[in-house]
């Protein structure tokens, strides 16, 4: 598949997708130094042979997000006959480490959507921090993409379940023309490893130092500066906290020892830049000189932590390729099965038969879940294998698609409305304990709706197993994963009072 990478940065998304088998056609970014790193590395990788003339045309920068600029770069992208556009619009306005005040950078998300609407590739990937999904900018972005005919799958992925030894969570918004929403969620969940990747698995047995204090010989420890309090001395047999720009720094005098530190912070070393690169998923030979010369060590670290971990991008890319080529089909939803029982009065073997027929029909139409039922039926009837079936089986397969569409239409409307209301609510509120209780009441209302599992599906299966409602409170998971809810809200209130 041919793709363009907008907001390409130093090449994390590009490299991961190339590793999955994609062919990069164009790369755009507003940071010249990051584009230099991208150029110095991507064309050294297998699968990207290109002439010097093509390389000069391959890259371009942009400095504004006005209509003329959008039209210019969209026209250039049209020349590449793209199957997919990918990009991670700047996330600082949404990030827990950023200002969380939507400004010009947040406005680049709708700009990204406008580019997709003009070029109209079959697929797109938009990547950002989970908090971006609750922004006004994303509400505008989603409306643009839906109006352009894209079905959207939104999922929050914890990188450690996708081959990256880091707690980092990223939101992926994946679209395909003509699809129903959530068409790819189950496949992304299926690619999620139940086991998390550890630092030792990425860096080997020699990373870190022995912490002393009677620990077993194989134990290795390191220091990584926590974002807001928390533990700084950790074991290499753990998953690394989310990397931030200062992760490589030594302990500051203000660091307070944590009860679970394996040693004193000044007795173990921090991980160096090369080790942090591997934790982010970049190859050991990745050339960062293009950015270090002009932006220094801090710019290099910022570029690193801004990047999409390549192994995560590769996993997402492989899921898309499998669906694109019809090698996967979506799982039959648990709520569809429940609906067959509650609304259709079916049970036992009859439900299993309906499920089998739906899976068979989806296989024949190569995993597609189209918003237009008539197009689904036409695609089914155009399948060569369908023509060899008996009239009775053909009728049953058509009926299976119709039944699923009957369930899906009001279901999607209900969840979309509830999700839109909650998104707008999150955009206009600071989440205090009182307001969080209000949110839970809204979720409870959805649970009492016609779909008994609506809220659970929206906040768990809709965004994936790695989603957690604390994402709405704009604190990174690793800073409160061991806190009680009471302690968490107390710290949140203190933070708001001092802001």
Secondary structure, 3 states (H helix, E strand, C coil): CEEEEECCCCCHHHHHHHHHCCEEEEEEECCHHHHHHHHHHHCCCCCCCCCHHHHHHHEEECCCCCHHHHHHHHHHHHCCCCCEEEECCCCCCCCCCCCCCCCCCCCHHHHHHHHHHHHCCCEEEEEECHHHHHCHHHHHHHHHHHHCCEEEEEEEEEHHHHCCCECCEEEEEEEEECECCCCCHHHHHHCCCCCCCCHHHHHCCCCCECCCCCCCCCCCEEECCCCCCCCCEEECCCCECCCCCCCCCCCCCCCCCCCCCCCCHHHCCECCHHHHHHHCCCCCCCCCHHHHHHHHHHHHHHHHHHCCCHHHHHHHHHHHHHHHCCCCCCCCCHHHHHHHHHCCCCCHHHHHHHHHHHHHHHHHCCCCCECCHHHHHHHHHHCCCHHHCCHHHHHHHHHHHHHHHHHHHHHHHHHHHHHHHHHHHHHCCCCCHHHHHHHHHHHHHHHCCCCCCHHHHHHHHCCCCCCCHHHHHCCCHHHCCCCCHHHHHHHHHHHHHHC
